Amino acid sequence: MSPRSPISFASSAAPVFVTGSAGHVGANLVRRLLEDGVRIRVLLRQEDNNEGLDGLEVERAYGDIRDLDATRQAIEGCQGVYHVAAKVSTIDGTGAHRREVYECNVLGTRNVLKAARECDAGRVVVTGSFSAVGHDLDDPSAPSDETMQFYPMERTMPYERSKALVEHECWRAAAAGQDVVVATCCAVVGGADFFPSRLGRTLCDYTDGKLHAFVDGGFEFVAARDIVDGHLLCMRKGRSGEKYIFSSEYKTISDILDLYEDVSGIPRPRRRIPASLMYVFSEAASFYLSRVHPDFPQRFTPGAIRLLKKRRHANLNKAKSELGYRPTSIRDAVQEAYAFHYHQRKAITNPLAKRPRSNGAAQAEHAAPDPRSHLAADGGAS
């Protein structure tokens, strides 16, 4: 097999290697791979919340992607790598926080790529971020595609800058002959959200009556099942040295609240706070919380508000034409997320909230007519 050929998992007993497997994207990816009969080895940190893998038949290796030797030992003997792990943050934070974002995301990616190369582990699919994709400076809401360069001359979050540098590490590796593809991810909505994600936490807070106002704006959202399919398509069909954007739908925050109201039965807040006013408040609040209460979850950070104000849209033509990507709906993803947080995490305690179908039943019903079931038969991660 040439070094640039996609991995055929069906022909190999070697495990597939996954980082970030306990996170939102990673937990959904691992479940899909297991459904497809793929043997998996995951890299975990002992001190992290790894409940997303409880009860799953996966090989566990322990270490940190910032440790090259530990990463190399964990990846030895694997064929095919999904590098999903990242320090996700929308705050500027302290110097220590920014350094952690850089080391986890940039140096961690460098180590995973180097370890995969030295262990001859084959293709590496790296999870990218839509926030690291460029945009039209005169019209930020115009659809962005993979050719648009990240613009570093305006204020951006450390996370955004780190993910742009992650891509740089990927392109350096690809230029040297390594087989690497970037699966660009938007804001993820769906089940198997154990940490939970910021969107999952917001859904729970909303349903329990803790969200009394909102800042409007918009962004690209991707269903968890869609970003997982995107990763599998990148592994199966992607061109090395290329990235592909995966989204399901553009939604405003008001649209998302309408969906929350629909699935939960709890009336949505009607009070809209002007983004310019909220931005000023969030600057002061985020500065204080980052230094005095660094573990306090921040919802509307200055970075998040800047992104929402741009109302960025994604151009999916490349993923659709080259990979056959077919997105589903965010409404279904919100239903799956609600069922997961209600039934499995039991994080929704409002007695007035609707009781959803069980998460498994909802997903099975949705999966039955799924037109993309050709992925397994077509060799995608099976």
C-alpha positions in Angstrom: 0.0 0.0 0.0 1.4 3.4 -0.9 1.9 5.9 1.9 -0.9 8.1 0.4 -3.5 5.4 0.0 -6.5 5.6 2.4 -6.6 2.9 5.0 -8.8 -0.1 4.3 -9.9 -1.1 7.8 -11.7 -4.2 6.6 -8.4 -5.7 5.4 -6.5 -5.1 8.6 -6.8 -6.4 12.1 -4.7 -3.5 13.5 -6.6 -1.1 15.7 -7.5 2.4 14.6 -6.0 5.1 16.9 -8.3 7.8 18.3 -7.3 10.8 20.5 -9.9 12.9 22.2 -12.2 9.9 22.4 -14.1 11.0 25.5 -15.0 14.4 24.1 -18.1 15.2 22.2 -16.8 14.5 18.6 -14.6 11.7 19.8 -17.2 9.8 21.8 -19.6 9.9 18.8 -16.8 8.8 16.4 -15.8 5.9 18.7 -19.4 4.7 18.8 -19.8 4.8 15.1 -16.5 3.0 14.5 -17.6 0.3 17.0 -20.9 -0.1 15.1 -18.9 -0.6 12.0 -16.9 -3.4 13.6 -13.6 -1.5 13.8 -11.1 -2.3 16.5 -10.1 0.9 18.4 -7.3 2.0 20.6 -7.8 5.3 22.5 -5.3 7.6 24.2 -6.6 8.9 27.6 -5.3 11.0 30.4 -5.9 9.4 33.8 -6.9 12.7 35.4 -9.6 13.5 32.7 -13.3 12.7 32.8 -13.4 9.5 30.6 -17.0 8.4 31.3 -17.7 8.8 27.6 -16.0 5.4 27.1 -17.5 3.5 30.0 -18.7 0.1 28.9 -17.2 0.3 25.4 -14.9 -2.4 24.1 -11.8 -0.3 23.2 -8.1 -0.7 23.9 -7.0 2.0 26.4 -3.6 3.6 26.4 -2.7 6.3 28.9 -0.6 9.4 28.2 -0.7 12.9 27.0 -0.3 14.1 23.4 2.2 16.7 24.7 4.5 13.8 25.5 5.9 12.5 22.3 7.3 9.2 23.8 3.9 8.3 25.4 2.1 9.1 22.1 4.5 7.0 20.1 4.1 4.1 22.5 0.3 4.4 22.3 0.1 4.5 18.5 2.5 1.7 17.8 0.8 -1.1 15.9 -2.2 1.0 14.8 -3.3 1.6 11.2 -5.3 4.8 10.7 -5.4 7.7 13.1 -8.1 10.1 14.1 -6.6 13.1 16.0 -9.7 14.7 17.6 -8.1 15.9 20.9 -8.0 19.6 21.5 -8.2 22.2 24.2 -11.4 24.0 23.2 -11.9 27.5 24.7 -13.6 30.7 23.8 -11.8 32.9 26.4 -8.6 34.9 26.1 -7.6 33.7 29.6 -4.4 34.1 31.4 -0.9 33.5 30.1 -0.9 30.0 31.5 -4.3 29.3 29.8 -3.0 30.5 26.4 0.1 28.4 26.8 -2.0 25.3 27.6 -4.1 25.9 24.5 -0.9 26.2 22.4 0.8 23.2 23.8 -2.3 20.9 23.7 -3.4 21.9 20.2 -0.3 22.8 18.3 2.5 20.8 19.9 0.1 17.9 20.6 -0.8 17.8 16.9 2.9 17.9 15.9 3.5 14.9 18.3 0.6 12.9 16.9 1.7 13.4 13.3 5.3 12.6 14.2 4.4 9.5 16.1 2.1 8.3 13.3 4.9 8.9 10.8 7.5 7.1 12.8 5.2 4.1 13.6 4.0 3.9 9.9 0.4 4.2 11.1 -1.0 5.4 7.8 -3.4 8.2 7.2 -4.1 10.8 9.9 -7.4 12.6 9.9 -7.1 15.8 12.1 -10.1 17.6 13.4 -10.0 21.2 12.4 -12.1 24.2 13.3 -14.3 26.5 11.1 -13.0 29.4 13.2 -9.6 28.8 11.6 -11.1 29.1 8.1 -10.8 32.6 6.5 -13.7 34.8 5.6 -14.5 37.8 3.3 -13.3 40.8 5.2 -15.9 43.1 3.6 -18.7 40.6 4.1 -18.0 38.1 6.9 -21.4 36.4 6.4 -20.5 35.4 2.8 -19.9 31.6 2.6 -16.4 30.6 3.3 -14.6 27.7 1.6 -11.4 25.8 2.1 -9.3 28.2 0.0 -9.8 31.2 2.3 -6.9 31.9 4.6 -7.3 32.6 8.3 -6.9 36.4 8.8 -4.6 37.1 11.8 -4.7 40.9 11.7 -7.9 41.3 13.8 -8.5 40.2 17.3 -9.0 36.5 17.5 -9.2 33.9 20.3 -6.1 31.9 21.3 -8.1 28.8 20.3 -8.7 30.2 16.8 -5.0 31.0 16.4 -4.0 27.6 17.7 -6.2 25.8 15.2 -4.8 27.8 12.3 -1.4 26.7 13.5 -2.7 23.1 13.8 -3.4 23.3 10.0 0.1 24.6 9.5 1.5 21.5 11.2 -0.7 19.3 9.0 0.5 21.0 5.8 4.1 20.8 6.8 3.7 17.1 7.4 1.8 16.6 4.1 4.6 18.6 2.2 7.1 16.1 3.6 5.0 13.2 2.3 2.8 12.2 5.2 -0.8 11.2 4.5 -2.9 13.7 6.4 -6.4 15.2 5.9 -8.2 17.9 7.9 -11.9 17.5 8.8 -13.1 21.0 9.6 -15.7 21.1 12.3 -18.4 23.7 13.1 -20.4 24.0 16.4 -21.4 20.4 17.3 -24.9 19.5 18.4 -25.9 15.9 19.4 -25.8 13.1 21.9 -22.8 11.4 23.6 -22.0 14.8 25.1 -20.5 13.7 28.4 -18.5 16.7 29.6 -20.8 18.4 28.4 -20.0 20.8 25.6 -20.9 24.5 25.8 -24.0 23.9 23.6 -25.0 20.9 25.7 -24.6 22.9 28.9 -26.7 25.8 27.4 -29.5 23.3 26.4 -29.6 22.0 30.0 -29.5 25.5 31.5 -32.3 26.6 29.1 -34.5 23.8 30.0 -34.0 24.3 33.7 -35.0 28.0 33.4 -31.5 29.5 33.8 -31.4 31.3 30.5 -33.4 34.5 30.7 -32.1 36.5 27.7 -30.0 35.9 24.6 -27.6 37.6 22.2 -28.6 37.1 18.7 -26.2 36.3 15.9 -25.5 33.2 13.9 -23.0 30.4 13.1 -22.7 27.1 11.3 -23.8 24.1 13.3 -23.0 20.5 12.6 -24.9 17.4 13.8 -22.6 15.0 15.7 -23.6 12.2 13.3 -22.6 14.5 10.4 -19.1 15.5 11.7 -18.5 11.8 12.3 -19.4 10.9 8.8 -17.1 13.7 7.7 -14.2 12.1 9.5 -15.0 8.7 8.0 -15.2 10.2 4.5 -11.9 12.0 4.9 -10.3 8.7 5.9 -11.9 6.9 3.0 -11.9 9.4 0.2 -10.1 12.6 1.2 -7.1 13.9 -0.7 -3.9 14.1 1.4 -2.9 17.6 2.2 -6.5 18.9 1.9 -9.2 20.1 4.3 -12.9 19.7 4.0 -15.6 21.8 5.8 -18.4 19.9 7.4 -21.6 21.7 8.6 -25.3 20.7 8.8 -27.0 24.1 8.8 -26.5 27.7 9.5 -28.7 28.8 12.4 -29.2 32.0 14.4 -29.2 31.8 18.2 -32.9 32.7 17.9 -33.4 29.7 15.6 -31.6 27.4 18.1 -33.8 28.7 21.0 -36.9 27.9 18.9 -35.7 24.4 18.6 -35.0 24.2 22.3 -38.5 25.3 23.0 -39.9 22.8 20.6 -38.1 19.8 22.1 -38.4 20.8 25.7 -41.8 22.4 25.9 -40.2 25.3 27.9 -41.0 28.8 26.6 -37.9 30.5 25.1 -36.7 33.8 26.5 -37.8 36.8 24.4 -35.4 39.4 25.7 -32.6 40.0 23.2 -29.6 41.9 24.5 -27.8 44.0 21.8 -24.5 42.3 20.9 -22.6 45.6 21.3 -23.8 46.0 24.9 -23.2 42.4 25.8 -19.7 42.6 24.3 -18.7 45.4 26.7 -20.1 43.5 29.7 -18.5 40.2 28.6 -15.1 41.8 28.4 -15.1 42.8 32.0 -16.8 39.6 33.2 -14.5 37.3 31.3 -11.4 39.2 32.5 -12.5 38.8 36.1 -13.7 35.2 35.9 -10.6 34.0 34.0 -8.4 35.2 36.8 -10.5 34.8 40.0 -12.8 31.9 39.1 -11.0 30.2 36.2 -13.2 27.0 36.4 -16.5 28.9 36.2 -18.2 28.2 32.9 -18.5 31.3 30.7 -21.3 31.3 28.1 -21.2 34.5 26.2 -17.5 35.4 26.1 -16.1 38.2 24.0 -14.7 35.7 21.5 -18.0 33.9 21.2 -19.9 37.2 20.6 -17.4 38.3 17.9 -18.1 35.0 16.1 -21.8 35.3 16.4 -21.8 38.9 15.1 -20.1 37.8 11.9 -22.9 35.4 11.1 -20.5 33.2 9.2 -21.7 30.7 6.6 -19.9 27.7 5.2 -19.6 26.6 1.6 -19.8 22.8 1.6 -19.3 22.2 -2.2 -15.9 20.6 -1.8 -17.1 18.0 0.8 -20.2 17.3 -1.2 -18.6 16.9 -4.6 -15.4 15.1 -3.7 -16.5 13.0 -0.7 -20.3 12.6 -1.3 -21.0 14.3 2.0 -24.8 14.7 2.7 -25.7 16.7 5.8 -28.7 16.0 8.0 -30.8 18.4 10.1 -29.9 20.3 13.2 -33.5 19.8 14.5 -32.8 16.0 14.7 -29.5 16.7 16.4 -31.1 18.9 19.0 -33.6 16.2 19.7 -30.8 13.6 20.2 -28.9 16.0 22.4 -32.0 16.7 24.6 -32.8 13.0 24.9 -29.2 12.3 25.9 -29.0 15.0 28.6 -32.5 14.1 29.9 -32.1 10.3 30.0 -28.4 9.4 30.2 -26.9 12.4 32.1 -30.1 13.2 34.0 -29.0 16.8 33.8 -32.4 18.2 33.0 -34.4 18.5 36.3 -37.3 20.8 35.4 -40.5 18.8 36.0 -42.3 20.9 33.4 -39.9 19.7 30.6 -41.1 17.2 28.1 -40.1 13.7 28.6 -38.3 12.7 25.3 -38.1 9.3 23.8 -35.1 7.3 25.1 -31.9 8.4 23.4 -31.3 5.0 21.9 -34.8 4.8 20.5 -34.6 8.2 19.0 -31.2 7.5 17.4 -32.4 4.1 16.1 -35.5 5.6 14.6 -33.5 8.3 12.9 -30.8 5.9 11.7 -33.2 3.4 10.1 -33.9 5.5 6.9 -30.5 7.1 6.9 -29.5 7.4 3.2 -25.8 7.4 4.0 -25.7 3.8 5.1 -23.6 3.2 2.0 -20.5 4.4 3.9 -19.9 1.0 5.5 -20.5 -0.9 2.3 -18.3 1.5 0.4 -15.4 0.7 2.7 -15.7 3.7 5.0 -14.1 2.7 8.3 -15.5 -0.8 8.2 
